[in-house]
Amino acid sequence: MPETAAVLDATGVAKRFGAVQALKNASLQVGPGQVVALMGANGAGKSTFVKILTGVLKPDSGHVRIRGRESTVTNPAGARKWGLVPVYQEPSLIPDLSVADNLRLGDTALEPFRHWVAELGLPDLDPEAMIRSLPLASLRIVDLARALAIEPDVLLLDELTAALPTDLVERVLRTVRAQADAGRSVIYISHRFTEIAAICDRATVLRDGLTVGDVAIEPGIEERIVEMMLGGAVAAAMTETRPAGAASTETPRLSVRNLKTGTRLTDVSFDLHKGEVLGVVALEGQGQDELFDTLAGQRKASAGTVEVDGAAQTFTHPADAIAAGLTLVPGDRAHALFMSRSVRENIAVPLLARFRNWGAIRMADEAAKVTSAIETLQIDTRAQGEVRRLSGGNQQKVTIARWIAKGVQTLLLFDPTRGIDIRTKRQIYALVRDLADQGAAILYYTSELAEIRLACDRAVVIFNGRVVDVIDAKDADEQTLMRAAYGLTEKAPA
């Protein structure tokens, strides 16, 4: 693209963090009215690149030009003045303030925000609601609506749809395409090829901190992009997934009957067996958050029963659930990790009580367990001084690794592949099946319907707070799951 045609033109951008060269030679051009996908495996440098474009980080070398002028952006507020507005992978909202207070801090007008929130599918959102009380999907919509209300020239979206159910994803995609049709530019980071194909004009691909290609989006381009992202040999190895295993006929590891929590989870029943991966499918706000929080001891059930290996359980604290063998990997990894601590320290947290002997920790035992978990999940520990310096995919691996190190009985995975690349996703699918083969029971909520066939044995579909369908993985195509998720079919729980 000729430089004069580019709204944003970044060339030769490099950035190092200590021993880690996050970006080596990254380039990206975006023209007016274009949606350009920025793609690459986790750790390829995408988020670092976006933070440089928006002034969060200063590049070691290279140039960023906006409408032909060398950028002097040094912070997100400065980027906004230049017409660049980012929506980062994790919502940039202050949890102890209301939605309205966050808008005022960003000097964002309430009325255009209200318009965009309604347009994006949350017309009943209360501006006085506290940020900490909202689910992650709602926070994503709030962050996007706030950005759209500013009317940016260039909108940068970093894995925005990764925490959203399908109905909200569709609204976001329509909105992004409408922005481009109105002449605005969008940089779109996503690992979902269906979204890239639906709204993007081109894809710029990073691998190991380098821009390795820029291709037009056209039918059949997915395989070429995967090859550029991973390298030909690795891409070929990623094309197969292990088949789902069969559920045990023994006493269920986890039995839930008529569970009710708050106003959203009204009547949920299912059995989860040893050696089974049971998927959970639901649109936004159908009670899936309350289900996982209740089983993890973070919320108290108002009705119903929970049995573990045939024994009735009452959870009033997460420690109760953990003692019963139920461990949660939450959807928001930032809430699960100590970001300023090391990889090893984060993984070792559940081990402290297990290896304690009269106040002393058996360091050799702890080290062996942690090392084994790191190797099992192939966690990149080059930047292990602080977990916050890891890619999103490696952070997610750390949240899972701590329970692998402790020993898994029943694992509650809430959208575990949110915002991670295809290689890491397939590693997690394989890990989930391996854990099930070893006897673990896994409850697996996903916002990506295609994952049910890739990772699960069966799926329960929740609509309006109750189970409306139970579907074998072999029958769980996206159309069938979507019909059930909208309440168009209903079967008795199995």
C-alpha positions as CSV (number, residue, x, y, z in Angstrom):
1,M,0.0,0.0,0.0
2,P,1.4,3.4,-0.9
3,E,2.4,5.3,2.2
4,T,0.1,8.3,1.3
5,A,-2.9,5.9,1.3
6,A,-2.3,4.6,4.9
7,V,-4.1,6.0,7.9
8,L,-1.5,4.1,10.0
9,D,1.9,2.9,8.7
10,A,4.3,1.1,11.1
11,T,7.6,-0.2,9.8
12,G,10.6,-2.0,11.3
13,V,9.2,-1.8,14.9
14,A,11.3,-3.7,17.5
15,K,11.1,-4.1,21.3
16,R,13.1,-6.0,23.8
17,F,12.2,-6.9,27.5
18,G,15.4,-8.0,29.1
19,A,16.4,-11.3,27.5
20,V,13.2,-11.5,25.6
21,Q,13.0,-10.0,22.1
22,A,9.3,-9.5,21.9
23,L,9.4,-7.7,18.5
24,K,12.2,-7.9,16.0
25,N,10.9,-6.3,12.8
26,A,7.2,-5.7,12.7
27,S,5.3,-3.8,10.1
28,L,1.6,-2.9,9.5
29,Q,-0.3,-0.7,7.2
30,V,-4.0,0.2,7.5
31,G,-5.9,2.2,4.9
32,P,-9.2,4.2,5.4
33,G,-12.2,2.0,5.6
34,Q,-10.2,-1.2,6.0
35,V,-10.4,-3.9,8.7
36,V,-7.0,-5.5,8.9
37,A,-6.5,-8.6,11.0
38,L,-3.3,-8.8,13.0
39,M,-2.6,-12.4,13.5
40,G,0.0,-14.7,15.1
41,A,0.5,-17.4,17.7
42,N,0.6,-16.3,21.3
43,G,4.0,-14.8,22.0
44,A,4.4,-13.6,18.4
45,G,4.3,-10.0,19.6
46,K,0.8,-8.9,18.7
47,S,-0.1,-7.3,22.1
48,T,3.3,-5.6,22.3
49,F,2.8,-4.2,18.9
50,V,-0.6,-2.8,19.8
51,K,0.8,-1.2,23.0
52,I,3.5,0.5,20.9
53,L,1.0,1.8,18.4
54,T,-1.1,3.3,21.3
55,G,1.8,4.7,23.3
56,V,1.8,2.3,26.2
57,L,5.3,1.2,25.2
58,K,8.1,3.0,23.4
59,P,9.7,1.0,20.6
60,D,13.5,0.4,20.6
61,S,13.5,1.1,16.9
62,G,11.3,1.6,13.9
63,H,8.7,4.2,12.8
64,V,5.0,4.7,13.4
65,R,3.3,7.2,11.1
66,I,-0.3,8.4,11.4
67,R,-1.7,10.0,8.2
68,G,1.8,10.5,7.0
69,R,3.1,12.2,10.2
70,E,5.6,10.6,12.6
71,S,3.7,9.6,15.7
72,T,4.6,11.3,19.0
73,V,2.1,9.2,21.0
74,T,3.5,8.4,24.5
75,N,0.3,7.2,26.3
76,P,-3.3,6.0,25.5
77,A,-4.6,9.6,26.1
78,G,-2.2,10.9,23.5
79,A,-3.2,8.1,21.1
80,R,-6.8,9.2,21.4
81,K,-5.9,12.7,20.3
82,W,-4.3,11.2,17.2
83,G,-7.5,9.3,16.6
84,L,-6.3,5.8,17.7
85,V,-8.5,4.2,20.4
86,P,-7.7,0.7,21.7
87,V,-9.8,-1.9,23.4
88,Y,-7.3,-4.2,25.0
89,Q,-7.5,-8.0,25.7
90,E,-8.4,-7.3,29.4
91,P,-10.9,-4.5,30.1
92,S,-9.3,-1.2,31.1
93,L,-11.9,-0.3,33.7
94,I,-11.6,0.6,37.4
95,P,-13.5,-2.1,39.3
96,D,-14.4,0.0,42.3
97,L,-16.1,2.7,40.3
98,S,-19.4,2.6,38.5
99,V,-19.7,2.5,34.7
100,A,-20.7,6.2,34.7
101,D,-17.6,7.1,36.8
102,N,-15.3,5.2,34.4
103,L,-16.9,7.2,31.5
104,R,-16.3,10.5,33.3
105,L,-12.6,9.5,33.9
106,G,-12.2,9.0,30.2
107,D,-14.1,12.1,29.3
108,T,-16.7,10.1,27.4
109,A,-20.2,11.4,26.9
110,L,-23.0,9.2,28.3
111,E,-25.6,9.5,25.5
112,P,-23.4,8.1,22.7
113,F,-22.2,5.4,25.1
114,R,-25.8,4.5,25.8
115,H,-26.5,4.3,22.1
116,W,-23.6,1.9,21.5
117,V,-24.2,-0.3,24.5
118,A,-27.8,-0.8,23.2
119,E,-26.5,-1.4,19.7
120,L,-24.1,-4.0,21.0
121,G,-26.8,-6.0,22.8
122,L,-26.9,-4.6,26.4
123,P,-29.8,-2.1,26.3
124,D,-30.6,-2.6,30.0
125,L,-27.1,-1.9,31.3
126,D,-27.3,0.4,34.3
127,P,-24.6,3.2,34.1
128,E,-24.6,3.2,37.9
129,A,-23.7,-0.5,38.1
130,M,-20.3,-1.1,39.7
131,I,-17.7,-2.5,37.3
132,R,-16.8,-5.3,39.7
133,S,-20.4,-6.6,39.7
134,L,-20.5,-7.1,35.9
135,P,-19.5,-10.3,34.1
136,L,-16.5,-10.3,31.9
137,A,-18.6,-10.3,28.7
138,S,-20.5,-7.2,29.8
139,L,-17.2,-5.5,30.6
140,R,-16.0,-6.2,27.1
141,I,-19.1,-4.6,25.7
142,V,-18.7,-1.6,28.0
143,D,-15.1,-1.1,26.9
144,L,-16.0,-1.3,23.2
145,A,-19.0,1.0,23.6
146,R,-16.8,3.6,25.4
147,A,-14.3,3.4,22.5
148,L,-17.0,3.8,19.8
149,A,-18.5,6.8,21.6
150,I,-15.2,8.6,21.0
151,E,-15.6,8.1,17.2
152,P,-12.0,7.0,16.5
153,D,-10.3,7.2,13.2
154,V,-8.5,3.9,14.0
155,L,-10.1,1.3,16.4
156,L,-7.7,-1.3,17.7
157,L,-9.5,-4.5,19.0
158,D,-7.4,-7.0,20.9
159,E,-9.3,-10.4,21.2
160,L,-12.5,-8.5,22.0
161,T,-14.8,-11.4,21.2
162,A,-12.9,-14.0,23.1
163,A,-15.1,-13.7,26.2
164,L,-18.4,-13.2,24.4
165,P,-21.2,-15.6,23.6
166,T,-22.2,-16.1,20.0
167,D,-25.2,-13.6,20.0
168,L,-23.0,-10.7,21.2
169,V,-20.2,-11.7,18.9
170,E,-22.5,-11.3,15.9
171,R,-23.4,-7.8,17.1
172,V,-19.8,-6.8,17.5
173,L,-18.9,-8.1,14.0
174,R,-21.7,-6.1,12.4
175,T,-20.6,-3.0,14.2
176,V,-17.0,-3.4,13.2
177,R,-17.9,-3.9,9.6
178,A,-20.2,-0.8,9.8
179,Q,-17.3,1.3,11.1
180,A,-15.3,0.3,8.1
181,D,-18.1,1.0,5.7
182,A,-18.3,4.5,7.2
183,G,-14.7,5.1,6.3
184,R,-13.0,4.3,9.7
185,S,-10.1,1.9,10.1
186,V,-9.9,-1.1,12.3
187,I,-7.0,-3.3,13.5
188,Y,-8.6,-6.6,14.5
189,I,-6.7,-9.2,16.6
190,S,-8.4,-12.6,16.8
191,H,-7.7,-16.3,16.7
192,R,-11.1,-17.1,15.2
193,F,-10.9,-17.6,11.5
194,T,-14.6,-17.4,11.0
195,E,-14.5,-13.8,12.3
196,I,-11.5,-12.9,10.2
197,A,-13.3,-14.2,7.1
198,A,-16.5,-12.4,7.9
199,I,-15.2,-8.8,8.4
200,C,-11.5,-8.4,7.5
201,D,-10.1,-7.2,4.2
202,R,-6.5,-8.3,4.8
203,A,-4.4,-10.1,7.4
204,T,-0.9,-9.2,8.6
205,V,0.8,-12.2,10.2
206,L,3.5,-12.1,12.9
207,R,5.8,-14.9,13.9
208,D,8.5,-14.6,16.5
209,G,8.3,-10.9,16.5
210,L,8.6,-10.6,12.7
211,T,6.0,-9.7,10.1
212,V,6.1,-12.7,7.8
213,G,3.2,-11.9,5.5
214,D,0.3,-9.7,4.5
215,V,-2.5,-11.5,2.6
216,A,-6.0,-10.6,1.2
217,I,-8.8,-12.4,2.9
218,E,-10.3,-14.8,0.4
219,P,-11.8,-18.3,0.5
220,G,-9.3,-21.0,1.5
221,I,-6.7,-18.5,2.9
222,E,-7.0,-20.1,6.4
223,E,-4.4,-22.8,5.8
224,R,-2.0,-20.3,4.3
225,I,-2.3,-18.1,7.4
226,V,-1.8,-21.0,9.8
227,E,1.3,-22.0,7.9
228,M,2.7,-18.4,8.2
229,M,1.8,-18.2,11.9
230,L,3.3,-21.5,12.9
231,G,5.7,-22.6,10.1
232,G,4.8,-25.4,7.7
233,A,5.9,-28.4,9.8
234,V,4.2,-27.2,13.0
235,A,1.0,-26.3,11.1
236,A,0.7,-29.8,9.7
237,A,1.1,-31.3,13.2
238,M,-1.8,-29.2,14.5
239,T,-4.4,-30.4,12.0
240,E,-5.5,-33.4,14.0
241,T,-7.2,-33.6,17.4
242,R,-7.7,-36.7,19.6
243,P,-11.2,-38.2,19.5
244,A,-13.3,-37.8,22.7
245,G,-13.3,-40.6,25.1
246,A,-16.3,-42.5,26.6
247,A,-17.9,-41.6,29.9
248,S,-17.7,-44.0,32.8
249,T,-20.9,-45.8,33.9
250,E,-19.8,-45.7,37.6
251,T,-21.2,-43.4,40.3
252,P,-20.9,-39.8,38.9
253,R,-17.9,-37.9,40.1
254,L,-20.1,-34.8,40.3
255,S,-23.9,-34.9,40.4
256,V,-25.9,-31.7,40.3
257,R,-29.7,-31.7,40.9
258,N,-32.1,-28.7,40.6
259,L,-29.4,-26.2,41.4
260,K,-30.5,-22.6,41.9
261,T,-28.3,-19.6,42.6
262,G,-29.5,-16.0,42.5
263,T,-31.9,-15.0,39.8
264,R,-30.1,-16.4,36.7
265,L,-29.4,-20.0,37.6
266,T,-32.9,-21.4,38.2
267,D,-32.9,-25.2,37.8
268,V,-29.8,-27.1,36.6
269,S,-29.2,-30.8,36.8
270,F,-26.5,-33.0,35.2
271,D,-24.0,-35.8,36.0
272,L,-20.3,-35.6,35.3
273,H,-18.5,-38.9,35.3
274,K,-14.9,-39.9,36.0
275,G,-13.0,-39.8,32.7
276,E,-15.5,-37.5,31.0
277,V,-15.3,-34.0,29.5
278,L,-18.7,-32.4,29.8
279,G,-19.2,-29.2,27.8
280,V,-21.4,-26.4,28.8
281,V,-23.0,-24.2,26.1
282,A,-24.9,-21.0,26.9
283,L,-25.5,-17.5,25.5
284,E,-24.6,-14.5,27.7
285,G,-26.4,-14.3,31.0
286,Q,-28.0,-17.7,31.0
287,G,-26.5,-18.7,34.4
288,Q,-23.2,-20.3,33.4
289,D,-21.2,-17.8,35.5
290,E,-23.3,-18.6,38.5
291,L,-23.1,-22.4,37.9
292,F,-19.3,-22.4,37.9
293,D,-19.0,-19.9,40.8
294,T,-21.3,-22.1,42.9
295,L,-19.5,-25.3,42.2
296,A,-16.2,-23.5,43.0
297,G,-17.6,-22.3,46.4
298,Q,-17.6,-18.6,45.4
299,R,-21.4,-18.4,45.6
300,K,-23.9,-20.1,47.8
301,A,-26.7,-22.2,46.3
302,S,-30.2,-21.2,47.3
303,A,-31.7,-24.6,46.3
304,G,-30.7,-27.9,44.9
305,T,-28.0,-30.5,45.8
306,V,-24.4,-31.1,44.8
307,E,-22.8,-34.6,45.3
308,V,-19.2,-35.5,44.8
309,D,-18.6,-39.3,44.4
310,G,-22.0,-39.9,45.9
311,A,-21.5,-37.7,49.0
312,A,-23.6,-34.6,49.5
313,Q,-21.6,-31.4,49.7
314,T,-22.2,-27.8,50.9
315,F,-19.8,-25.2,49.8
316,T,-19.6,-21.9,51.7
317,H,-16.0,-21.0,50.6
318,P,-13.6,-22.0,47.7
319,A,-11.6,-24.0,50.2
320,D,-14.6,-26.3,50.7
321,A,-14.8,-27.0,47.0
322,I,-11.1,-27.5,46.7
323,A,-11.2,-29.9,49.6
324,A,-13.9,-31.9,47.8
325,G,-11.6,-32.1,44.7
326,L,-13.3,-29.3,42.6
327,T,-10.9,-26.7,41.2
328,L,-11.7,-23.8,39.0
329,V,-9.8,-22.2,36.2
330,P,-11.7,-18.9,35.7
331,G,-12.4,-17.1,32.5
332,D,-10.4,-14.1,33.6
333,R,-6.9,-15.3,34.1
334,A,-6.0,-11.9,35.6
335,H,-8.1,-12.8,38.6
336,A,-6.4,-16.2,39.1
337,L,-2.7,-15.1,38.9
338,F,-0.3,-13.1,40.9
339,M,0.9,-11.0,38.0
340,S,4.0,-9.6,39.7
341,R,5.2,-13.1,40.9
342,S,7.1,-15.8,38.9
343,V,5.7,-18.7,37.0
344,R,7.0,-21.1,39.6
345,E,5.5,-19.2,42.5
346,N,2.1,-19.0,40.8
347,I,2.0,-22.7,40.1
348,A,3.2,-23.6,43.6
349,V,0.4,-21.8,45.4
350,P,-1.9,-24.9,45.9
351,L,1.1,-27.0,46.9
352,L,2.0,-25.0,50.0
353,A,-0.5,-26.7,52.3
354,R,0.1,-30.1,50.8
355,F,3.9,-30.0,51.3
356,R,3.8,-28.3,54.7
357,N,5.3,-30.2,57.7
358,W,5.3,-28.4,61.0
359,G,5.5,-25.1,59.2
360,A,8.3,-26.1,56.7
361,I,7.8,-26.5,53.0
362,R,9.5,-29.5,51.3
363,M,11.2,-27.4,48.5
364,A,12.4,-30.4,46.5
365,D,8.9,-31.9,46.3
366,E,7.4,-28.6,45.3
367,A,10.1,-28.0,42.7
368,A,9.6,-31.5,41.2
369,K,5.8,-31.0,40.9
370,V,6.1,-27.5,39.4
371,T,8.8,-28.5,36.9
372,S,6.6,-31.5,35.8
373,A,3.6,-29.2,35.3
374,I,5.7,-26.7,33.3
375,E,6.9,-29.5,31.0
376,T,3.5,-31.0,30.6
377,L,2.0,-27.7,29.4
378,Q,5.1,-26.6,27.5
379,I,5.1,-23.2,29.3
380,D,7.5,-20.6,27.9
381,T,9.4,-19.6,31.0
382,R,11.9,-17.2,29.4
383,A,10.2,-14.3,31.1
384,Q,9.2,-16.2,34.3
385,G,10.5,-13.4,36.5
386,E,6.9,-12.0,36.3
387,V,3.8,-13.7,35.0
388,R,2.5,-10.5,33.6
389,R,5.3,-10.6,31.0
390,L,4.1,-13.9,29.5
391,S,1.8,-14.1,26.5
392,G,-1.9,-14.6,27.1
393,G,-1.6,-18.3,26.1
394,N,1.2,-19.0,28.5
395,Q,-0.6,-17.2,31.3
396,Q,-3.6,-19.4,30.8
397,K,-1.3,-22.5,30.9
398,V,0.0,-21.3,34.3
399,T,-3.6,-21.1,35.7
400,I,-4.1,-24.8,34.6
401,A,-0.6,-25.9,35.6
402,R,-1.1,-25.1,39.3
403,W,-3.9,-27.7,39.5
404,I,-2.0,-30.2,37.4
405,A,0.8,-29.9,39.9
406,K,-1.6,-30.4,42.8
407,G,-3.4,-33.3,41.2
408,V,-6.7,-33.1,39.4
409,Q,-9.9,-34.8,40.4
410,T,-12.6,-32.5,39.0
411,L,-11.6,-29.5,36.9
412,L,-13.9,-26.6,36.2
413,L,-12.7,-24.9,33.1
414,F,-14.4,-21.7,32.2
415,D,-13.6,-20.7,28.6
416,P,-10.0,-21.9,28.9
417,T,-9.0,-21.1,25.4
418,R,-10.3,-17.5,25.4
419,G,-7.9,-15.3,23.5
420,I,-5.2,-17.8,22.8
421,D,-3.7,-19.1,19.5
422,I,-4.4,-22.2,17.6
423,R,-1.3,-24.1,18.7
424,T,-2.0,-23.4,22.4
425,K,-5.7,-24.3,22.0
426,R,-4.8,-27.7,20.6
427,Q,-2.3,-28.3,23.4
428,I,-5.1,-27.6,25.9
429,Y,-7.6,-29.9,24.0
430,A,-5.0,-32.7,24.1
431,L,-4.2,-32.0,27.8
432,V,-8.0,-32.1,28.6
433,R,-8.3,-35.4,26.9
434,D,-5.2,-36.8,28.6
435,L,-6.5,-35.7,32.0
436,A,-9.8,-37.4,31.3
437,D,-8.0,-40.6,30.2
438,Q,-6.2,-40.5,33.6
439,G,-9.5,-40.4,35.4
440,A,-10.2,-36.7,35.9
441,A,-13.7,-35.3,35.4
442,I,-13.9,-32.0,33.6
443,L,-16.7,-29.5,33.2
444,Y,-15.8,-27.3,30.2
445,Y,-17.7,-24.1,29.4
446,T,-16.7,-22.6,26.0
447,S,-17.9,-19.5,24.1
448,E,-16.6,-21.2,20.9
449,L,-19.2,-23.7,19.8
450,A,-16.7,-25.6,17.5
451,E,-14.7,-26.6,20.7
452,I,-17.5,-29.0,21.8
453,R,-16.6,-31.5,19.1
454,L,-12.9,-31.0,19.6
455,A,-12.6,-31.4,23.4
456,C,-15.8,-32.8,24.9
457,D,-17.8,-36.1,25.1
458,R,-21.2,-34.5,25.7
459,A,-22.6,-31.0,26.1
460,V,-25.3,-29.6,28.3
461,V,-27.0,-26.5,26.9
462,I,-28.3,-23.9,29.4
463,F,-31.1,-21.5,28.4
464,N,-32.9,-19.2,30.9
465,G,-31.1,-20.7,33.8
466,R,-31.9,-24.4,33.2
467,V,-30.6,-27.3,31.1
468,V,-32.7,-27.5,27.9
469,D,-30.7,-30.1,26.0
470,V,-28.0,-32.7,26.3
471,I,-26.1,-33.4,23.1
472,D,-23.4,-36.0,22.3
473,A,-20.2,-34.5,20.9
474,K,-20.6,-36.3,17.6
475,D,-24.0,-34.6,17.1
476,A,-22.9,-31.2,18.4
477,D,-22.5,-29.2,15.2
478,E,-22.8,-25.4,15.6
479,Q,-26.3,-25.2,14.2
480,T,-27.6,-27.7,16.6
481,L,-25.9,-26.1,19.5
482,M,-27.1,-22.6,18.5
483,R,-30.8,-23.7,18.2
484,A,-30.6,-25.2,21.7
485,A,-28.8,-22.2,23.1
486,Y,-31.7,-20.0,21.9
487,G,-34.2,-22.4,23.6
488,L,-35.6,-23.8,20.3
489,T,-35.2,-27.4,21.5
490,E,-35.6,-28.9,24.9
491,K,-34.9,-32.3,26.4
492,A,-34.8,-33.7,29.9
493,P,-31.3,-33.7,31.5
494,A,-29.4,-36.9,31.3
